[in-house]
Amino acid sequence: MSSSDEHPLQLKMRLTSGPSGTTIFIVRPAVPAIAKTLVFTVLVPGTVAGYVPWRLRQGVATQVTGAEEWAAISVIAIGIAIYLYTAFWGFALIGGGTPAPIAPTKVLVVKGLHRFVRNPMYIGVGLIIGGQAWLFHSPHIAIYLACFWLATHLFVLLYEEPVLHKQFGEEYDRYRATVPRWIPKFRL
C-alpha cells in the first residue's frame, strides 16, 4: 500500500517477528473528536435549536394536542436523530473531526446521510426548530426558522463550500457535482 493510499486517520505501526515485519494499520482513537463534538453540540446546536426557540415561545405560544402534537414531536425527533447521527458517526468517527469549523474533519465525509444530501446536519437542526414552531404554533419560532435557513444558506455558500474546495479539491468538486446541497436525492 503506497502512502497515497493510506487513510489519513491511520497510524502506521510495524510489528516484527523474525526477519520479516508485518505492517498493520490502527485507526486513531475517536475519543477526542467525540468529546469535542459533544461540547460543540451543547454550545451551538443546543443554543440554536434549543435555547433560542425556548426563549422565543415564552408566554406567547400554545402547544398543540393530539395527533398534531405527535406529528410535531416526530419532526423534532427526526431532526435530533439526523443531527446526532451525522455529527457523531459521520464527522467524529468517520471524519475524525467535528462539525465546528475550527476543528474540521480530516477526510471528506460522503457516507451515511451525506450520500443523499451535502448538509444533513443543518437539515436536522432546521427540523428541530421547525418542529417546535409547529408544536407551539409559534410565529416567532417560524420567523426564526426562516432566519436560520437564510443565515445557514449564506454560510454554506460563502464560507463552507469554498473552504471544502480548498481542503479537498477535486474530490469535493466531484461530490458537489453529484450530491445536492439541500434537497435530498435518494437513489436505491
C-alpha positions in Angstrom: 0.0 0.0 0.0 1.5 3.3 -1.0 1.5 6.4 1.2 -1.1 8.0 -1.1 -3.5 5.0 -0.5 -3.3 5.4 3.3 -6.3 6.7 5.2 -5.4 10.0 7.0 -6.7 8.7 10.3 -4.5 5.6 10.3 -1.3 5.3 12.3 1.3 3.1 10.7 2.8 0.6 13.1 5.4 -2.0 12.2 5.3 -5.3 14.0 8.2 -7.6 13.6 8.7 -11.2 14.3 11.9 -12.5 13.0 13.4 -11.2 9.8 10.1 -10.1 8.1 7.9 -7.5 9.6 4.2 -7.1 9.2 2.6 -3.7 8.8 -0.7 -3.1 10.4 -2.9 0.0 10.4 -4.6 1.3 13.6 -7.3 3.9 13.4 -6.6 6.7 15.8 -9.0 6.7 18.7 -12.0 8.9 18.0 -12.5 9.9 21.7 -11.1 13.5 21.3 -13.3 14.1 18.2 -16.3 12.7 20.1 -15.6 14.9 23.1 -15.2 18.0 21.0 -18.3 17.2 19.1 -20.2 16.8 22.3 -19.1 20.2 23.5 -19.9 21.8 20.2 -23.3 20.1 20.2 -24.2 21.5 23.6 -23.0 25.0 22.8 -24.0 25.6 19.2 -27.0 23.4 18.1 -28.1 23.3 21.8 -28.4 27.1 21.7 -29.7 27.5 18.1 -32.2 24.6 18.2 -33.0 24.5 21.9 -32.4 27.6 24.0 -33.3 30.3 21.4 -36.7 28.6 20.4 -37.4 28.1 24.1 -36.9 31.8 24.8 -39.0 32.8 21.7 -42.0 30.8 22.8 -42.1 32.1 26.4 -45.5 33.4 27.2 -46.8 33.6 23.6 -47.1 30.0 22.4 -49.8 27.5 22.7 -48.9 23.8 22.5 -50.9 21.7 20.1 -52.5 18.4 21.2 -53.5 15.0 19.9 -52.2 13.8 16.5 -50.8 17.2 15.6 -48.7 17.1 18.8 -47.3 13.7 18.0 -46.5 14.7 14.4 -44.6 17.8 15.5 -42.7 15.8 18.2 -41.9 13.3 15.4 -40.4 16.0 13.3 -38.3 17.2 16.2 -37.2 13.6 17.0 -36.2 13.0 13.3 -34.2 16.3 13.4 -32.4 15.2 16.5 -31.6 11.8 15.1 -30.3 13.3 11.9 -28.1 15.7 13.7 -26.7 13.2 16.2 -26.1 10.6 13.5 -24.2 12.9 11.2 -22.3 14.8 13.9 -21.1 11.8 15.9 -21.0 8.9 13.4 -20.2 10.9 10.3 -17.9 13.8 11.5 -16.4 12.4 14.7 -16.0 8.7 13.9 -15.6 8.6 10.1 -14.1 12.1 9.5 -12.0 12.3 12.6 -13.2 15.9 13.3 -16.2 17.9 14.5 -18.9 20.0 13.0 -17.1 23.1 14.3 -15.2 25.0 11.6 -12.3 25.3 14.0 -11.8 21.5 14.2 -13.0 20.2 10.8 -12.9 16.6 9.6 -9.7 15.2 8.2 -11.4 13.4 5.4 -14.4 14.4 3.2 -17.4 12.7 4.7 -19.5 11.2 1.9 -21.1 8.2 3.7 -24.3 7.8 5.6 -26.8 10.6 5.0 -24.1 12.6 3.2 -24.7 10.2 0.2 -28.1 11.8 -0.3 -27.6 15.5 0.6 -24.4 17.6 1.4 -25.8 19.3 4.5 -27.9 16.8 6.5 -26.8 18.3 9.9 -28.3 21.7 9.0 -31.4 20.0 7.8 -31.6 18.1 11.1 -31.3 21.4 13.1 -33.9 23.0 10.9 -36.3 20.2 11.5 -35.8 20.6 15.3 -36.6 24.3 15.0 -39.5 23.8 12.6 -41.0 21.0 14.7 -41.0 23.4 17.7 -42.7 26.2 15.6 -45.4 23.6 14.7 -45.6 22.1 18.2 -46.2 25.5 19.9 -47.9 27.3 16.9 -45.3 29.9 17.4 -44.9 32.6 14.7 -41.8 33.8 16.5 -40.1 30.4 16.1 -41.3 30.2 12.4 -39.7 33.6 11.7 -36.6 32.4 13.5 -36.6 29.3 11.3 -36.6 31.4 8.2 -33.7 33.5 9.5 -31.8 30.3 10.4 -32.2 29.0 6.8 -31.1 32.2 5.3 -28.1 32.5 7.6 -27.2 28.8 7.1 -27.5 29.1 3.3 -25.3 32.1 3.1 -22.7 30.5 5.5 -22.6 27.4 3.3 -22.3 29.4 0.0 -19.8 32.0 1.2 -17.7 30.0 3.7 -18.2 26.3 3.9 -18.1 25.4 0.2 -15.0 27.4 -0.6 -13.2 26.0 2.4 -14.1 22.4 1.5 -13.0 23.0 -2.1 -9.7 24.4 -0.9 -9.2 21.5 1.6 -10.4 18.6 -0.6 -10.0 19.9 -4.2 -11.3 17.6 -7.0 -12.7 15.1 -4.5 -15.1 17.8 -3.2 -15.9 19.1 -6.7 -16.9 15.6 -7.8 -19.0 15.1 -4.6 -20.6 18.6 -5.1 -21.5 17.7 -8.7 -23.3 14.5 -7.8 -24.9 15.3 -4.4 -27.4 18.2 -3.9 -26.9 20.9 -1.3 -30.3 20.9 0.4 -33.0 18.7 -1.3 -32.0 15.0 -0.7 -31.6 12.9 -3.8 -32.5 9.3 -2.9 -31.1 6.5 -5.1 -31.5 2.9 -4.4 
